[in-house]
Amino acid sequence: MLPFPEPTAPASSRFEVFLGYLDFFRATAIAKVEALPEADLRRSRLPSGWTPLELLKHLTHVELR
């Protein structure tokens, strides 16, 4: 997993800072979903009814947008 980006690390632009955080949170979400047993991927634990796979799919679409 990627280390959390240091807020004081030099960056050439705000875009580079944003991409660093995006890479970190993307890798974290993927790692957490990959660590779940197969049965838990399709079972909701939230009042919203979303499963981990549905949440990951949603995050993918939001990022592409």
Secondary structure, DSSP 8 states (H G I E B T S, - for coil): ------TTS--S-HHHHHHHHHHHHHHHHHHHHHTS-HHHHT---STT---HHHHHHHHHHHHH-
